[in-house]
Amino acid sequence: MELGHQTIQEQFEDVISRDHKLEIHEFLNSQNISDVADLINEYDDYAVQIISTLSTNRASSTFKILDFPEQKRIMQELPPLKSAELLNALPADDRTAFMEELPVEVVRELIKLLEPEERKITLALLGYPEGSVGRLMTPDYLAVWEHWTTQEVMEHIRHFGKNSETVDVVYVVNDHGQLIDDVRIREFIFAPPEKKVKELVDGRYIALNANDDQEIANQVFKMNNRVALPVVNDNNILLGIVTIDDVLWVANEEFSEDMQKIGGSEALDEPYLEVPIVKLFQKRAGWLVVLFIGEMLTATAMGYYENEIARAVVLALFIPLIISSGGNSGSQASTLIIQSMAVGEVTLADWWRVMKREILSGLMLGTLLGIIGFLRVILWAQFIPSSYGEYYMEIGITVGLSLIGVVLFGTLTGSMLPLLLKKLGADPAVSSAPFVATLVDVSGLIIYFSCAYLLLKGTLL
């Protein structure tokens, strides 16, 4: 973005070089929050100075959209007074999101910097289970009573709306604080001043439970086109609201975790460059050992067919082709189903529909690869007759049929395993591509040598 003939970066460098505090203050406070965040990311050495120079509200708005490593560094380097000022200015949900990433002993010290009311709110939010909707919600919302008039509601909005996270929706509660409905502000704007709130209520609201998993919030937002949703406890008492911007951050984190798990690693709970090398080793070693032990079964299977390999060495040439095709097809299916489950396109109830589609897909893909494998053997034998001997036709058929069987088994394994894990209460993402590939490697050898034994018995075997 350019201001005049200079970019923001160039103007910032000019202002900083003159070292005039008032000029720096005016320049930074005249920029968009996103542009200020870009300056912090680009000029690390000036991050603390930028945050300190901004007005308190703009500093908190900028701070909350920075990546956690940058937030942590800034908070460590800020003077205590400025740290306290910034923490108290942060919205409760963003403050909680920042603190839950920190060690317990650091959180204890930061809690002491908060004003009594903010401390109470933060401790309440941190008291909810990690990964729950309660950690995301903010207590800054507009609530009105059902017996109020529209005029009373509008006066309440004018008086308290400035401190609310959003004024698009107003929440209606009864005398016990229980949620009755959520009403869009436009309903109050166009209603007569004397009309009662209860006359605008239809009871068709959607609410989240504070103990719900954050992934549930993501799905509910996606299906209902809302900018904010109320959060209640088990007694339907209104506790706070969750806004779409917080859910988008959660969706991004969940996506990152799933990608790491699909790659055959435990999810990292902090940015890659911030993870100690020992912890990184621990996160990756577990799965590698499991997969390595799984691959030992492949060696066992090959040992079982040792005599067949010795009598027909040519069969060994196609082992990499067979097992890689099965692993690749399984990985494809697994990734597709995990992604479809994550966005709500596939549920456990769809398992039979998924299986039918994958059987058909497996047969079609397997047939395609089988034909290519068969033609490869036949054509190679024509150009180099000594390649596979006189039984090249039988070998080609063996390779072709084996590929159909292996690819079919791979697609079924890759598609059904995530659903099975979900049924058992586990994370479907752990049926990662390497894990599926390891399972299919062993089964692929069994399918391949079984076909070879049936088709080549009495000739090469």
N, C-alpha and C positions, 0 to 999 in steps of 0.2 A: 504493500500500500504506500502511496506517495502523498506527502503534504507539500503543496507548492511544487517546487522542482526537486525537492530532496525527499528521499525515503525517510521513514521514521527512524531507521537505524542511523542514518547520516545526521539527522537532526539531534538525535540523542547523543551521539558522539560530540557534536558541536557544543551542546549544552553542558555536558559533563566536563569537557575540556576547559570551559570558562569557570567552572566550579562555583557558580552562583546559586546558592540554596533556594532562593525564592523562584528563580527562573526554572530550576530543575523541578520544583514543586508544581509550578503552574503548567509546565510542559507535560509531566506525567499525569496530572489530574485532568488534562484535556484529551487524553487518548482513550480509545476503547479498551476495556478490560482485557480482551483477548490479545490486543497488540502489546499491552504492558507485560502480559504473561510471556509473549514471544521474546520481548526484550530481556526478561529474566533468564529465559532458557538460552538465549544467545550470548548474554554478557553475565556469566556466572559470578564474576568478581564483584559485580555491582548489585547482585540480587538483594542483599540485606539493605543496601542504601536505597534501592528503589522502593522496597516495602516500607521502610522507615519514613520515606519522604511522602508517600501517598497519604491521603486522608484515611481515617480509620475504616470507614465503610468500604472505600475502594480497595484498601489493603486486604481486607477480609475477602472481598469478592474476587480479587486476583489470587490470593493464597489458596482458596478452595479449588481452583481449577488447575493448579500446578500438580505435577507428578509427585508421589510421596517422597522419593529421595530428595527432591528440591525443597519440599515442605520441611522435611526433617532437618536439613542443613540450615535453612533460614531460621527455624525456631531455636536451633542450638546457638546460632551466632547473634541473634537479636538481644539487645539489653533486656534485663528482667522486666522493667516497666513496660516496654513496647511489646514483649511477649504476652504479658498479662492483658494488655489492651487489645491485642490481636485475637487472643483466645476468647475473650469475653464478647468480641464483636462477631465472631464466627457463628453462623446458624448452628443450632444444637445438633442437627443430623450430620453436618459437615465436620463439626468438632469431634463428634463421636467416631466418625469414619477415620479421622486422622489419628485419634488416640488409640483405637483398637489395633493399629499396626505397630504401636510402640511397646517396648518392654514394660512390665508391670511397675518396676521401680521408677521409671521415667514418668509414667502416667500419674503415679502418686504425687510427684513433685509438681506436675502441671495442674493437677486438680486444686492444689493449694492456691494457685494464682487466680482461680475463678471467684467471681462474686457469689454470695450464698445461694441466690436463686439459680444461677447458671450451674453451679456445682451440683445442686440438687437434681436438676434436669439431666445433666451429663451422667451422673452416677445411676440415675434411673434407666437411662438408655443403655449404658454399659452393663446393666444388670440383666438385660435380655440375652438369650443364647447367641453365640457367634453365628452369623449367617442367617439370623432371623429378621423378620420385618421390623421388629421392635428397635433394632439397631439403626434402621433407616429413617424412622419417622421423626417428624418435628412437631413440637407442641404449639407452633405459631400458626394458628388457623382461626377462622371465624365461626363461632357457634352461636345460635340464637334459640330461644324457647318457642315452643309451638303456640303459646297463647299471645305472643307479641303481634303487633300490627306491622304492616309493611313500612310505615313511617318510622317506627321504633327500630326496625332492622336497618334502614338506611342511615339513621343517626348513629347506630352502633358501628356500622361500616366506616362512616366518616371519622369516627373517633378512634377506632382500633385497627382499621384496615391497613394502615401504613406499616404496622409491625407484623402483618400476616404474610406467610409464605406465598399465598395466592388469594386473590379475591374473586376468582372466576366462579367458585362454588362456595355456598354457605351451608353449614351443617346444622340440622335441626335436632335438638335433644329435648327429652322430657325432664321433669323435676328431679329425676334420679341420675341424670347425666347419660342416659342411654340414647344411642343414636336412633333417630326415627326416620330421617331421610336426608338427602343432600339436594339442595335446590340451586340451580344456576342463578347468578346474580341478575341476569336479564329478566327473570320472572318477577323479581322484586321491583326492578326499574319500571316495568310496564304495568304493574298492578296498582290499583287505587290505594292511596295512603292508609285508608281505614281497613283494608282487607287483612284478615288474620293469616298468620303463617300456616296454621293447620289446614287452611283451605287450599294452599298450594302444594300440600304434601300428598304424594301418591304411594309412598312406601316402596317404590322400585329403586332401591339403591344397592350398590355393590360395596362391600367392605372387606378389608383384610384383617386377619387375626394377628396380634402382635407376635405370636409364637410361630406363625407360618414361616416356611423357608422363603428366602428372598427370590428363589427361582419361581415360586408360585406368583409372587407379585409381578414378576416379569411377564408371565403368561397372561395374568388378568389384565394388565395394562394393554398388552398387545391385542387382546380379544375385545376390549371395551372402549378403545379410543378415548381415554381419559388423560387429563393433565395432572390430576391428583386423585388419590383415593383415601377414604377414612380408614383409620386403624382402631380396632376395638379389642377388648379382652373377652374372656369366655362368658362374661355377663352382659356383653354388648355395650359396655361403658366406653364412650369415645375417649381415646387416649391421645390421638394425634393424627397426622396425615403423612402420606408418602407422595412425593412429587415425581414426575416423569424423569427429571434430570438425574435423580439419585438412582432410579431403576436402570437408566442407560449405562451408568457407571458399573452397576452390578452385572449387567448383561455383558459388558466388555471384559470384566474380570472372569466371569464364568466361561466365556469363550476362550480366554487365555488358558485357564485351567484345563479345559477339555482338550485343547490342542496339545498341551504338555502330556496329558494322560494318553492321548491317542498315539503320541510318539513313543510311548513305552517308558514313561518317567512319572514319578510322583509330582503332583502340582506344587509349584513354588509359591510360598506365601509372602514373598517379597520380590522386588525387581531383581532380575538376573545378576546385574553387576553389583548388587548389594548383598548377595548371598555368599556367606563364607565358603571357601573352597571345600572344607570338611563337610559342611551341610549339603553342598551340591553333590559331593561324592555319595553321601548317604541317600539322597533323593534318587540318584540314578542307579546305584549299585544293587539295590534290592530287586528291581525289575530285571536288571541284566542277569543276575544270578538265577532268578526264576526262569527266564527265557533260555539261559545256558543249560540249565538242568533239563528243560523241555527238549532242547535240541539233542541232548544225550539219547533221548528216545529214538531220534532219527538214526543215530549211530547204531543203536540196538537193533532197529528194524533192518538196517543194511547188513548187520552181522547175521541176522536170521536168514537173509537171502544170499549169504556169502557163496554158497555152492552154485546157485543160479548165475551169479555174477561171474564166477570163475569159469563156468562152462560156456557162458555167452557174454564175453567182455563187452561186446557191442552195446549191451543193455545199459551199461554204466554211463555211456556217452549221453544218454537222454535224461539221466536223473536230475541234473540242474534245471533242464527245461521243464520237466514235469512238476517238480516241487515249487519252482518259482511261479509258474502259471497258477497253481492252486493258491499260493500265498497272495499273489497279486489280486486274484478275483475275490478272495476272502477279505482282504484289506479294503477293497473298493466297497463291497457290500457293508462291511462293518462301519466304515466312515459315513456312508450314505444314511444308514439307519440311525446312527448316533446323532447326526446332524438333524435328521427329521424328527427324532424324539425331542431334541433340545428346543426346537421351534414349535413343538406341539402338533406337527403334521402326522405323527404316528404315535399310537398309544398301545398299551398291552392288549387291549381288546382287538387290535388290528393284526394280531400275530398270524392268523390263518391267511388273511389277505396278503400279508407280506410273504409268507411261505410260498403261496401259489405263484406270486410274481417272481420270486427268486428261483423257483424251480424252472419256470419258463425261461427266465433270463439266463440261468446257469446252463440249461440245455442249448440255448441259442449261442451263447458265448463259447461254450465248450465245443460245440459243433464247428464254429468258425475256426477256433484254434486247432481243433482236431484235423480239419481239412488241410490247414496250412502245414501242420506237422507231418501229415501223411504225404502231401505233395513234396515237402522238403526231402523226405527220405527217398521217395521214388525218383525225383529229378536228380538228386545227388548220386544215386546208384547208377543212373543212366550215363552221367558224365564221368564218374569214377567207379567202374564196376566192382573194384575190389573193396569199396568202402564197407558194405554190409553183407557181402557174400551172396549166396544164391537164394537166401530166404529173406531178401530185402522187402518183398511184398508183405510177408507176415509181420516183419518188424514195423513197417509203416502202419499197418492196421492196428498193431499193438499200441504204438505211440498215439495214433488218432483216437482210439477208444479210451485209452488211459486219460488223455486230455479232457475228453467229455466228462468222464467220471470225476476227475480231480477238480475241475472247474465247478461242476455242479455241487460237489461236496463243499468246496471253498465258499461259494456264494451262500449256501444254506447255513454253514457254520458262522460266517461273518454276519449274516442278518439275524439269526436266531439268538446268538450269544448275548448281544446287548439287551434284548427283550427278556431273556432268562435272568440275567443279572438284575435287571430292574424288578422283576417279579420277586427275586430273593431279597430285595431291599438294598442292593449294592449299586454303585455308580456305573451306569452303562459305559462310560468313557474308559473304564479300566479294561474293557475288551478291546484293547488297542490293536492297531495294525500288526505290530510285532508279535503280540500274543496270539492273534488269530493265525498269523503266518506260521508260527511254531506248531500249532495244532495241525494245520493242514499239511505241513511238511511230512509228519509221521504218517498221516492217513494217505497222503499222496503216494508214498513209497509202497504202502500195502496195496493200494488200488493198482499201481503200475505193475508190480511183480505178480499180482494175482492174474491180471490180464495176460501178462507174458507167459505165465505158467499154463494158462488155458489154451492160448493160441500157438505157443511154440513147443508144447509138449510133444515129444516124438521127433522133433527136428533139431532145434538148437538146445533144447532142454530135455 
